[in-house]
Amino acid sequence: MKLLKKVLVLVILVLSMAVSAFAEARGQMDISARNAFDVFFSNFAETFTRPFTYNAVSNSELIKFGVMHIRLNKREWLKNYDSTYWAVPAQEVDNAAYKYFGKHIVMQSSHEYPLVGNEYILIKASGEGVRFMQIASLTDNADGSRTAILDEYVGDSSDIHSIKQEPNVEFLGRWKAVIVKAKDDSERYNLKEYLKL
């Protein structure tokens, strides 16, 4: 009888985990949530974030993300270093890394961005076409994390949320990302794994 109870408890536990681990396709998602995920994940596409396994993002990648995120989205924090370079406050680079990855940077020069005083230096250069992501599906992993399957595009899109393919937008590939709720803000996510499929 005790064995039967243990088996029954185990079956109920497995079934409850299976029920809680569900996948939701793009078309089934609430539109505002789907659009918010498109914007969130586009931050990594537009900064050319390199793939990394669970919780293994490098300090150099965090610095690159923070510098590029500021260059693209927070231009008010850029200041002239000289005629060739911009300067970005190191604290703002750290803030961006912490906001999106849940990790602080080690404030040191990276191979791409030298640290001069309390600022990272980057070249004043124009980039290529805008990269963006669309979430294809989201799975609740039943352990506090979620796995997103993402489609990456490049081009001059008038609406990154549009389901129809625009003629001036090129599909680049598919990614898998694992996210968790930020420890200090339940409305925000942190990227924990990012792999090209």
SERO-4910 file (N, C-alpha, C, O; in steps of 0.05 Angstrom, whole numbers):
BEGIN
 pado doro    nc1    nc2    nc3   cac1   cac2   cac3    cc1    cc2    cc3    oc1    oc2    oc3
  Met    A     16    -24      0      0      0      0     17     25      0     11     44    -14
  Lys    A     39     25     16     57     48     17     70     53    -11     73     76    -19
  Leu    A     77     31    -24     89     33    -51     69     45    -70     77     62    -87
  Leu    A     44     37    -69     23     47    -86     20     77    -82     16     92   -101
  Lys    A     20     86    -57     17    115    -51     41    130    -62     37    152    -73
  Lys    A     65    119    -59     89    133    -70     88    136   -100     94    156   -111
  Val    A     79    114   -113     76    114   -142     55    135   -151     59    150   -170
  Leu    A     33    135   -136     11    154   -142     21    183   -139     15    200   -156
  Val    A     35    189   -117     46    216   -113     66    223   -135     65    246   -145
  Leu    A     82    204   -143    102    209   -164     88    215   -191     95    233   -206
  Val    A     67    200   -197     51    204   -222     38    231   -221     39    246   -242
  Ile    A     26    239   -199     14    265   -197     34    288   -200     29    308   -213
  Leu    A     58    284   -188     79    304   -190     88    307   -219     91    330   -229
  Val    A     92    285   -233    101    286   -261     79    299   -278     86    315   -296
  Leu    A     54    291   -274     32    303   -289     30    333   -284     25    348   -303
  Ser    A     33    342   -259     31    370   -254     54    386   -267     50    408   -276
  Met    A     78    374   -268    100    387   -281     95    388   -311    101    408   -324
  Ala    A     84    367   -323     78    367   -351     57    388   -358     59    401   -379
  Val    A     37    391   -341     16    411   -346     27    439   -344     20    457   -360
  Ser    A     45    444   -324     56    471   -321     76    478   -342     81    502   -347
  Ala    A     89    458   -354    109    464   -375     94    465   -402     91    444   -415
  Phe    A     85    488   -410     70    490   -435     84    509   -454     99    527   -446
  Ala    A     77    505   -480     88    522   -500     66    538   -513     44    528   -516
  Glu    A     72    563   -519     53    581   -531     65    591   -557     86    603   -557
  Ala    A     51    587   -579     61    597   -605     55    627   -608     38    638   -594
  Arg    A     69    640   -627     66    669   -631     37    677   -634     28    697   -622
  Gly    A     22    663   -651     -5    670   -656    -24    666   -633    -46    678   -633
  Gln    A    -16    651   -612    -32    647   -589    -27    667   -567    -42    669   -547
  Met    A     -5    682   -569      3    701   -548    -14    726   -547    -24    735   -568
  Asp    A    -17    737   -524    -28    763   -521    -11    783   -537     13    782   -534
  Ile    A    -24    800   -553     -9    817   -571     11    836   -557     33    839   -566
  Ser    A      2    847   -534     20    866   -520     44    851   -509     67    861   -509
  Ala    A     40    827   -498     62    811   -488     81    802   -510    105    804   -508
  Arg    A     69    794   -532     86    785   -556    103    809   -566    126    805   -571
  Asn    A     90    832   -568    105    856   -577    128    863   -558    149    871   -566
  Ala    A    122    861   -532    143    867   -511    166    847   -514    189    855   -511
  Phe    A    160    822   -519    182    802   -523    197    808   -548    222    805   -549
  Asp    A    184    816   -570    198    824   -595    218    846   -589    241    845   -597
  Val    A    210    867   -574    227    889   -568    250    880   -550    273    887   -554
  Phe    A    243    864   -529    264    855   -510    286    839   -525    309    845   -522
  Phe    A    278    820   -541    298    803   -555    312    818   -577    335    811   -584
  Ser    A    299    838   -589    312    854   -610    336    869   -599    355    876   -614
  Asn    A    337    875   -573    360    887   -561    385    870   -565    407    881   -567
  Phe    A    382    844   -565    406    826   -568    413    823   -597    437    821   -604
  Ala    A    393    823   -615    399    821   -644    414    846   -653    434    844   -667
  Glu    A    404    870   -646    415    895   -656    443    900   -645    458    916   -657
  Thr    A    451    888   -623    478    891   -612    496    868   -619    518    866   -609
  Phe    A    486    851   -637    503    828   -646    513    811   -623    536    802   -623
  Thr    A    496    806   -603    503    789   -581    511    762   -590    496    749   -605
  Arg    A    534    752   -582    544    726   -590    531    704   -573    522    709   -550
  Pro    A    529    680   -584    516    658   -569    532    651   -544    556    654   -543
  Phe    A    517    643   -523    529    633   -499    511    613   -485    486    614   -488
  Thr    A    523    594   -471    507    574   -457    498    585   -430    505    607   -422
  Tyr    A    482    569   -416    468    579   -392    487    592   -372    506    579   -362
  Asn    A    482    617   -366    496    633   -346    526    636   -352    541    641   -334
  Ala    A    533    634   -377    562    635   -384    569    658   -403    588    657   -418
  Val    A    553    680   -401    560    703   -418    586    716   -407    589    718   -383
  Ser    A    604    723   -425    630    734   -416    628    763   -409    609    777   -417
  Asn    A    647    772   -393    649    800   -386    652    818   -411    640    839   -412
  Ser    A    668    809   -430    672    824   -455    646    827   -470    641    848   -481
  Glu    A    630    806   -470    604    808   -484    585    826   -469    569    841   -482
  Leu    A    585    827   -443    569    845   -427    576    874   -433    559    891   -436
  Ile    A    602    879   -435    612    906   -441    603    914   -469    593    936   -473
  Lys    A    607    896   -488    599    902   -516    569    908   -517    561    927   -530
  Phe    A    553    891   -504    524    896   -504    518    923   -493    503    939   -505
  Gly    A    529    930   -469    523    955   -456    531    979   -473    515    998   -476
  Val    A    554    979   -485    564   1001   -502    546   1004   -527    537   1026   -533
  Met    A    540    981   -540    524    983   -565    495    990   -559    483   1005   -574
  His    A    485    980   -537    457    987   -529    454   1017   -525    435   1029   -533
  Ile    A    474   1028   -512    473   1058   -507    476   1073   -533    462   1092   -538
  Arg    A    494   1063   -551    498   1077   -577    472   1077   -593    466   1096   -607
  Leu    A    457   1055   -592    433   1052   -608    408   1063   -595    390   1073   -609
  Asn    A    406   1062   -568    381   1068   -555    382   1091   -535    361   1101   -527
  Lys    A    405   1099   -526    408   1119   -506    429   1140   -514    448   1145   -500
  Arg    A    426   1150   -538    446   1168   -550    452   1193   -532    473   1205   -535
  Glu    A    433   1200   -515    438   1223   -498    461   1218   -478    472   1238   -467
  Trp    A    469   1193   -474    492   1188   -456    519   1188   -471    539   1186   -458
  Leu    A    518   1190   -497    544   1192   -512    555   1220   -510    540   1240   -511
  Lys    A    581   1222   -508    593   1249   -510    618   1247   -527    630   1225   -530
  Asn    A    625   1269   -539    649   1269   -556    674   1264   -539    679   1278   -520
  Tyr    A    690   1244   -548    716   1240   -536    736   1256   -552    753   1270   -541
  Asp    A    734   1254   -579    749   1270   -598    734   1268   -625    711   1259   -625
  Ser    A    747   1276   -647    733   1276   -672    727   1248   -683    710   1245   -701
  Thr    A    740   1227   -672    737   1200   -682    721   1182   -663    709   1162   -672
  Tyr    A    721   1188   -637    710   1170   -617    688   1183   -600    688   1207   -594
  Trp    A    669   1166   -591    650   1173   -571    660   1162   -544    676   1143   -543
  Ala    A    651   1174   -522    656   1164   -495    629   1157   -483    609   1172   -486
  Val    A    628   1134   -469    603   1125   -456    610   1120   -426    629   1106   -420
  Pro    A    594   1131   -408    599   1126   -380    599   1097   -373    580   1082   -379
  Ala    A    620   1087   -360    622   1059   -353    599   1050   -335    590   1027   -337
  Gln    A    589   1068   -318    567   1061   -300    542   1055   -316    526   1037   -308
  Glu    A    538   1069   -338    514   1064   -354    517   1038   -370    497   1024   -375
  Val    A    541   1031   -378    546   1005   -390    540    983   -371    527    963   -378
  Asp    A    548    986   -346    542    967   -325    512    965   -320    501    943   -317
  Asn    A    498    988   -319    469    988   -315    455    972   -337    436    958   -331
  Ala    A    463    976   -362    450    962   -384    455    932   -382    437    916   -387
  Ala    A    480    924   -376    486    896   -373    469    883   -350    458    861   -353
  Tyr    A    467    897   -328    452    887   -305    422    885   -312    409    866   -305
  Lys    A    412    905   -326    383    905   -333    376    882   -351    355    869   -346
  Tyr    A    392    875   -370    385    855   -390    396    827   -384    385    807   -393
  Phe    A    417    825   -368    429    799   -362    429    792   -332    433    769   -325
  Gly    A    423    812   -315    424    806   -286    452    803   -276    456    791   -255
  Lys    A    472    814   -290    500    811   -282    514    839   -285    508    854   -303
  His    A    531    844   -265    547    869   -267    572    863   -283    582    840   -282
  Ile    A    583    883   -296    608    880   -310    631    884   -291    629    897   -270
  Val    A    654    872   -298    679    879   -286    690    903   -302    695    900   -326
  Met    A    693    925   -289    700    949   -304    730    949   -312    748    956   -297
  Gln    A    734    939   -337    761    937   -348    758    940   -378    736    937   -389
  Ser    A    780    945   -392    779    946   -421    772    919   -432    781    898   -422
  Ser    A    757    919   -454    753    894   -469    769    896   -495    781    917   -500
  His    A    770    875   -510    785    876   -535    773    895   -556    786    903   -575
  Glu    A    747    902   -552    734    920   -571    732    949   -560    733    968   -575
  Tyr    A    730    952   -534    724    978   -522    743    984   -499    741    971   -478
  Pro    A    762   1002   -503    780   1009   -481    766   1026   -460    748   1042   -466
  Leu    A    774   1021   -435    764   1037   -412    785   1058   -406    808   1053   -400
  Val    A    776   1084   -409    794   1106   -403    781   1122   -381    760   1134   -384
  Gly    A    793   1121   -357    781   1133   -334    755   1119   -327    756   1094   -322
  Asn    A    733   1132   -327    707   1120   -321    689   1118   -346    665   1119   -344
  Glu    A    702   1117   -370    687   1116   -394    697   1096   -414    721   1091   -415
  Tyr    A    679   1083   -428    687   1066   -450    687   1082   -476    671   1100   -480
  Ile    A    707   1077   -493    711   1092   -518    702   1074   -541    710   1051   -543
  Leu    A    687   1086   -560    678   1072   -584    680   1090   -608    677   1114   -606
  Ile    A    686   1078   -630    690   1093   -655    663   1104   -665    642   1091   -662
  Lys    A    664   1128   -677    640   1140   -689    637   1128   -717    650   1137   -736
  Ala    A    621   1108   -719    618   1094   -745    588   1088   -749    574   1084   -729
  Ser    A    580   1087   -774    552   1079   -780    552   1048   -782    571   1036   -789
  Gly    A    529   1037   -775    526   1008   -775    512    999   -800    507   1014   -819
  Glu    A    507    973   -801    492    961   -823    462    962   -817    454    975   -798
  Gly    A    447    948   -833    418    947   -830    409    939   -802    424    925   -788
  Val    A    386    948   -794    376    942   -767    368    913   -764    354    902   -781
  Arg    A    378    901   -743    371    873   -737    349    873   -716    349    890   -698
  Phe    A    330    854   -719    309    852   -698    300    824   -696    305    807   -714
  Met    A    286    818   -675    275    791   -669    245    791   -668    233    811   -661
  Gln    A    234    768   -675    206    763   -669    204    736   -654    217    717   -662
  Ile    A    189    736   -633    186    712   -617    168    693   -633    146    700   -641
  Ala    A    177    668   -636    161    647   -650    145    631   -631    122    623   -636
  Ser    A    157    625   -607    143    610   -587    156    614   -560    179    622   -558
  Leu    A    141    609   -539    151    612   -512    141    589   -495    118    583   -494
  Thr    A    160    575   -482    154    552   -466    161    557   -437    183    567   -430
  Asp    A    142    552   -419    147    553   -390    161    527   -383    150    506   -386
  Asn    A    185    529   -372    201    506   -365    194    494   -338    206    474   -330
  Ala    A    175    506   -324    166    496   -298    188    497   -276    185    483   -256
  Asp    A    209    513   -281    230    515   -261    237    544   -256    258    551   -245
  Gly    A    219    562   -264    224    591   -261    236    603   -286    239    628   -287
  Ser    A    242    587   -306    254    598   -331    234    593   -354    216    577   -352
  Arg    A    239    607   -376    224    603   -400    243    601   -424    264    614   -424
  Thr    A    235    585   -443    251    582   -467    236    595   -491    213    588   -496
  Ala    A    250    613   -504    238    626   -527    252    617   -553    277    614   -553
  Ile    A    237    612   -573    247    608   -600    243    634   -615    221    644   -616
  Leu    A    264    643   -628    264    670   -640    272    669   -669    289    653   -677
  Asp    A    260    686   -685    267    690   -713    281    717   -716    271    737   -708
  Glu    A    306    716   -727    321    741   -730    320    751   -759    321    736   -778
  Tyr    A    316    778   -761    314    791   -787    333    815   -788    342    825   -768
  Val    A    338    824   -813    353    848   -817    340    864   -840    330    852   -859
  Gly    A    339    890   -837    327    906   -858    314    931   -847    314    937   -823
  Asp    A    302    946   -864    289    971   -857    259    965   -853    243    970   -872
  Ser    A    252    956   -830    224    948   -825    209    972   -813    218    986   -795
  Ser    A    185    976   -823    168    997   -812    153    987   -787    143   1003   -771
  Asp    A    153    960   -783    139    949   -760    152    922   -754    147    902   -768
  Ile    A    168    921   -733    182    896   -726    163    875   -716    170    851   -714
  His    A    138    882   -710    118    863   -700    102    851   -723     86    833   -718
  Ser    A    105    861   -747     88    852   -769     92    822   -775    115    813   -776
  Ile    A     71    808   -778     73    779   -783     80    774   -813     94    755   -819
  Lys    A     69    791   -830     75    787   -859    104    796   -865    114    815   -853
  Gln    A    116    782   -883    144    788   -890    145    813   -908    132    814   -929
  Glu    A    160    833   -899    163    857   -915    184    852   -936    203    837   -932
  Pro    A    182    865   -960    201    860   -982    229    869   -976    248    858   -988
  Asn    A    233    888   -958    260    898   -953    271    886   -927    290    898   -915
  Val    A    261    863   -918    270    850   -894    279    822   -901    265    807   -915
  Glu    A    303    815   -891    314    788   -897    315    771   -871    323    781   -850
  Phe    A    306    746   -873    307    727   -851    336    718   -848    349    710   -867
  Leu    A    347    720   -823    375    712   -819    378    685   -805    398    671   -809
  Gly    A    359    677   -789    361    651   -776    345    650   -751    330    668   -744
  Arg    A    347    627   -737    331    621   -713    350    619   -689    372    608   -691
  Trp    A    340    628   -666    354    627   -641    337    615   -619    313    614   -621
  Lys    A    351    604   -599    337    595   -575    348    611   -552    373    614   -549
  Ala    A    330    622   -535    339    638   -512    325    627   -487    301    620   -488
  Val    A    339    628   -465    327    621   -439    327    646   -422    348    660   -419
  Ile    A    304    653   -411    301    677   -395    290    670   -367    277    650   -364
  Val    A    296    687   -347    285    685   -321    276    713   -312    286    733   -322
  Lys    A    258    713   -293    249    739   -282    273    752   -268    288    739   -254
  Ala    A    275    778   -271    297    793   -257    292    792   -227    269    793   -218
  Lys    A    313    789   -211    310    787   -182    299    812   -170    285    811   -149
  Asp    A    305    835   -182    297    861   -169    273    874   -183    265    896   -175
  Asp    A    261    860   -203    238    871   -217    223    849   -231    231    839   -251
  Ser    A    200    842   -220    184    819   -230    172    826   -258    161    808   -271
  Glu    A    173    851   -266    163    858   -293    184    856   -315    178    860   -338
  Arg    A    208    849   -307    230    848   -326    243    820   -327    241    805   -308
  Tyr    A    255    814   -350    269    788   -353    299    793   -356    307    814   -364
  Asn    A    314    772   -350    343    771   -355    348    748   -375    337    727   -372
  Leu    A    366    753   -393    374    732   -412    396    715   -399    416    725   -390
  Lys    A    391    689   -399    410    670   -386    424    651   -406    446    641   -400
  Glu    A    412    647   -429    424    630   -450    415    640   -477    392    650   -480
  Tyr    A    433    639   -496    427    650   -523    443    634   -543    467    636   -545
  Leu    A    428    617   -558    441    598   -577    429    600   -605    405    602   -608
  Lys    A    446    599   -625    438    599   -653    429    570   -660    444    551   -654
  Leu    A    407    567   -672    397    541   -680    404    534   -709    398    513   -719
***
